[in-house]
Amino acid sequence: MSQVQNVTGETVIIPFKFEYYPLTKLALINCEKQPDEHYLGFEPQYIDEEKAGYRVIAYRHDGYVDVYDEPQLNDGNDDSFDVTGKGLCERLKTEITHTAFEKTDGRIYISFQFTDKYGRKIATNISEKSSKKTNGINLLAPIGSATENPSYLPVFFLYEFDFVRKHKTNIYVSIDGKEMIIDNFPWPLPKDFQWRYYTRYSDDCQIIEFAKASTGVLEEYTLDENGTITLGQIDCHFSADKKLKKMSLNRGTHPFTAEFKDGIPDIRKLSPDGNYEDTFSLKADPAMGTISGRYSIVRKGDKVHLELVPDRGWEAVPNSRFTKMMFSKKSVFCTWPKTYRYMQLIDVITLETSSRWERVKQ
């Protein structure tokens, strides 16, 4: 009998999980230089779930966001916005019309209209016309860099992320009939020899909410003959000695794995004063690079404290001179994950658990 088969029927505990969020397209449209009285910019999103639809996040002056959802969207998880600025102010259902988010022959077209909570019509239309080539960027969005009270690690991979070009582009944003001035690219240099707006987008997003903070009781799971457990969106792979080695996403168009070098041991089998240290990595497509760090497990009697810190940050894979400058090791893009720390307390007898994230100073 093989080593893998020896674990069949045995129970294991999985201390934390991750969730795939079906947000597949997003754009960020800034008008901070000459802002509206309420909003600094807008983020249209396309949610590709059973009842697909659009959402617009409106960024407020006070750092919070208002969220406008199409009526058919059934997502009621307000915690998802904990990593968006200071968090959620108000969430509303509204009709969003004239919607489009398409990329054809390398040219982006984005359109939406809705009425905000102040009774004002907001209309946006962006249409690129240039035939020049533009090279997209594979980016870990630094959305977590501004979050004050995170409830998860926001692993937001944006494939073919790009900035809207100026040449021949029709770009229009109006609020209550007043045309807004769209922010220019913040640095005086072209990308791919083309001048840009600061408006940026990706029509191929992979959103992972890693290790959500929670309180409850951990479940025990029974391994199958391959030493694997499937929990909805996640396949969990165990070694012959019942250590959790890998958690892999089983849906979406891109792979995603959380890998633990030596494996997370069964906390119930640690000695009463046992300590355990290991490293981990979060990976998607190879071109997207790797987030990595360390974790530790300390048992004191019946209590186990698990701590996970992505202290190596994000190791990008630059593919141009522009991205080499953008993704320097000290840039916010590569360093923001280092400021996150996950802490979990588990009772090995009752399996009661509580976990939280905090920001740490660098």
Residue pairs with C-beta under 8 A, 6 or more apart in sequence:
3 240
4 225
4 226
4 227
4 240
5 225
6 240
7 223
7 227
7 238
7 240
7 242
8 223
8 224
8 225
8 227
9 222
9 223
10 222
10 223
10 242
11 220
11 221
11 222
11 223
12 220
12 221
12 223
12 229
12 238
12 242
12 244
12 266
13 218
13 219
13 220
13 221
13 266
13 267
13 268
13 351
14 218
14 219
14 221
14 229
14 231
14 236
14 244
15 218
15 264
15 267
15 306
15 344
15 346
15 353
16 211
16 212
16 342
16 344
16 355
17 211
17 212
17 231
17 234
17 247
18 155
18 208
18 209
18 210
18 211
18 212
18 234
18 247
18 249
18 256
18 258
19 208
19 209
19 212
19 233
20 206
20 207
20 208
20 233
20 249
20 251
20 252
20 256
21 80
21 207
21 208
21 209
22 47
22 48
22 49
22 207
22 252
23 45
23 46
23 47
23 48
23 205
23 207
24 46
24 47
24 48
24 203
24 204
24 205
25 44
25 45
25 46
25 101
25 201
25 202
25 203
25 204
25 205
26 43
26 44
26 45
26 46
26 158
26 201
26 202
26 205
27 43
27 44
27 101
27 110
27 126
27 199
27 200
27 201
27 202
28 41
28 43
28 199
28 200
28 201
29 41
29 42
29 43
29 44
29 124
29 126
29 173
29 182
29 199
30 40
30 41
30 182
30 183
30 198
30 199
31 39
31 40
31 41
31 173
31 180
31 181
31 182
31 183
32 40
32 41
32 183
33 181
33 183
34 180
34 181
35 61
36 175
36 180
38 58
38 60
38 61
38 116
38 118
39 58
39 59
39 60
39 61
39 66
39 116
39 175
40 59
40 60
40 61
41 58
41 59
41 183
42 56
42 57
42 58
42 59
42 122
42 124
42 173
43 56
43 57
43 58
43 59
44 54
44 55
44 56
44 101
44 110
44 112
44 124
45 54
45 55
45 56
45 57
46 52
46 53
46 54
46 55
46 101
47 53
47 54
47 55
47 73
47 75
49 73
49 74
49 75
50 74
51 72
51 73
51 74
52 72
53 69
53 70
53 71
53 72
53 73
53 96
54 70
54 96
54 99
54 101
54 112
55 67
55 68
55 69
55 70
55 73
55 96
56 67
56 68
56 96
56 112
56 114
56 122
57 65
57 66
57 67
57 68
57 81
57 84
58 65
58 66
58 67
58 68
58 116
59 65
59 85
60 66
60 85
60 89
62 86
62 89
63 85
63 86
63 146
64 85
64 86
64 87
64 88
64 89
65 81
65 84
65 85
65 87
65 88
65 89
66 89
66 90
66 91
66 92
66 116
66 117
67 81
67 88
67 90
67 91
67 92
68 92
68 93
68 94
68 96
68 114
68 116
69 75
69 91
69 92
69 93
69 94
70 93
70 94
70 95
70 96
71 93
71 94
71 95
78 88
78 91
79 151
79 152
79 212
80 209
81 87
81 88
81 91
82 88
82 147
82 149
82 150
82 151
82 152
83 143
83 144
83 147
83 150
83 151
83 152
83 154
84 143
84 147
85 146
85 147
86 148
87 148
87 149
90 117
92 117
94 114
94 115
95 114
95 115
96 112
96 113
96 114
97 112
97 113
97 114
98 111
98 112
98 113
98 123
98 125
99 111
99 112
100 109
100 110
100 111
100 112
101 109
101 110
101 111
101 203
102 108
102 109
102 203
103 109
103 203
105 131
106 133
106 134
107 127
107 128
107 129
107 130
108 126
108 127
108 128
108 162
108 164
108 201
108 203
109 126
109 127
109 128
110 124
110 125
110 126
110 201
111 124
111 125
111 126
112 123
112 124
113 121
113 122
113 123
113 124
114 121
114 122
115 121
115 122
116 122
116 175
120 175
120 176
121 174
121 175
121 176
121 177
122 173
122 174
122 175
122 176
123 172
123 173
123 174
124 172
124 173
124 174
125 170
125 171
125 172
126 164
126 169
126 170
126 171
126 172
126 199
127 169
127 170
127 171
128 164
128 165
128 168
128 169
129 168
129 169
129 170
130 165
130 167
130 168
130 169
130 194
132 165
132 167
132 192
132 193
132 194
133 192
134 162
134 165
134 191
134 192
134 194
135 162
135 192
135 319
135 320
136 159
136 160
136 161
136 162
136 202
137 158
137 160
137 161
137 162
137 319
137 322
137 323
137 326
138 157
138 158
138 159
138 160
138 161
138 285
138 287
138 288
138 289
138 316
138 317
138 319
139 157
139 158
139 161
139 202
139 333
140 155
140 156
140 157
140 158
140 288
140 289
140 291
140 314
140 316
140 333
140 337
141 154
141 156
141 157
141 158
141 161
142 332
142 333
142 336
143 154
143 156
144 150
144 153
144 154
144 336
144 337
144 339
144 340
145 332
145 336
145 339
147 154
147 359
148 359
150 340
150 357
150 358
150 359
151 212
151 213
151 356
151 357
152 209
152 210
152 211
152 212
152 213
152 357
153 209
153 210
153 211
153 310
153 337
153 340
153 342
153 357
154 207
154 209
154 210
155 207
155 208
155 209
155 210
155 256
155 282
155 291
156 205
156 206
156 207
156 208
157 205
157 206
157 207
157 208
157 254
157 256
157 284
157 288
158 202
158 204
158 205
158 206
159 202
159 204
159 205
159 206
159 254
159 285
159 288
160 202
160 203
160 204
161 200
161 201
161 202
162 200
162 201
162 202
163 185
163 191
163 196
163 197
163 198
163 199
163 200
164 171
164 196
164 197
164 199
164 200
164 201
165 194
165 195
165 196
165 197
166 194
166 195
166 196
166 197
167 194
167 195
169 197
171 182
171 197
171 199
172 179
173 179
173 180
173 182
174 180
182 197
182 198
182 199
183 197
183 198
183 199
184 196
184 197
184 198
185 191
185 195
185 196
185 197
185 198
186 198
190 196
191 322
192 322
204 253
206 252
206 253
206 254
206 256
206 284
208 249
208 256
208 282
210 258
210 282
211 308
211 342
211 355
211 357
213 355
213 356
213 357
214 353
214 354
214 355
215 353
215 354
215 355
216 352
216 353
217 350
217 351
217 352
217 353
218 346
218 351
218 352
218 353
219 351
220 351
221 229
221 231
221 236
222 229
223 229
223 238
223 242
227 237
227 238
227 239
227 240
228 235
228 236
228 237
228 238
229 235
229 236
229 238
230 236
230 250
233 249
233 250
233 251
234 247
234 248
234 249
234 250
235 247
235 248
235 250
236 244
236 246
236 247
237 244
237 245
237 246
237 247
237 248
238 244
238 245
238 263
239 245
239 263
241 263
241 265
242 265
242 266
243 260
243 262
243 263
243 264
243 265
243 266
244 260
244 263
244 264
245 259
245 260
245 263
246 257
246 258
246 259
246 260
247 257
247 258
248 255
248 256
248 257
248 258
249 255
249 256
249 257
254 284
254 285
254 288
255 283
255 284
255 285
256 282
256 283
256 284
257 282
257 283
258 280
258 281
258 282
259 280
259 281
259 282
259 283
260 278
260 279
260 280
260 295
261 278
261 279
261 280
261 281
262 278
263 278
264 278
264 295
264 297
265 276
265 297
267 297
267 299
267 304
267 306
267 346
267 348
268 348
270 276
270 297
270 299
270 304
270 348
271 299
272 299
272 300
272 301
273 299
273 300
274 297
274 298
274 299
275 296
275 297
275 298
275 299
276 296
276 297
276 298
277 294
277 295
277 296
277 297
278 294
278 295
278 296
279 292
279 293
279 294
279 295
280 292
280 293
280 294
280 295
280 308
281 290
281 291
281 292
282 290
282 291
282 292
282 310
283 290
283 291
286 317
287 317
287 319
288 317
289 314
289 315
289 316
289 317
290 314
290 315
291 310
291 312
291 313
291 314
291 315
291 337
292 310
292 312
292 313
292 315
293 308
293 309
293 310
293 311
293 312
293 313
293 337
293 338
294 308
294 309
294 311
295 306
295 307
295 308
295 309
296 306
296 307
297 304
297 305
297 306
298 304
298 305
298 307
299 305
299 348
302 347
302 348
302 349
303 345
303 346
303 347
303 348
304 345
304 346
304 347
304 348
305 343
305 344
305 345
305 346
306 342
306 343
306 344
306 345
306 346
307 341
307 342
307 343
307 344
308 341
308 342
309 338
309 340
309 341
309 342
309 360
310 337
310 338
310 340
311 338
312 338
313 329
313 334
313 335
313 336
313 337
313 338
314 333
314 334
314 336
314 337
315 334
316 323
316 327
316 333
316 334
318 324
318 326
318 327
326 333
327 333
327 334
328 334
329 335
335 362
338 362
339 359
339 360
339 361
339 362
340 357
340 358
340 359
340 360
341 357
341 358
341 359
341 360
342 355
342 356
342 357
343 355
343 356
343 357
343 358
344 353
344 354
344 355
345 353
345 354
345 355
346 352
346 353
347 353
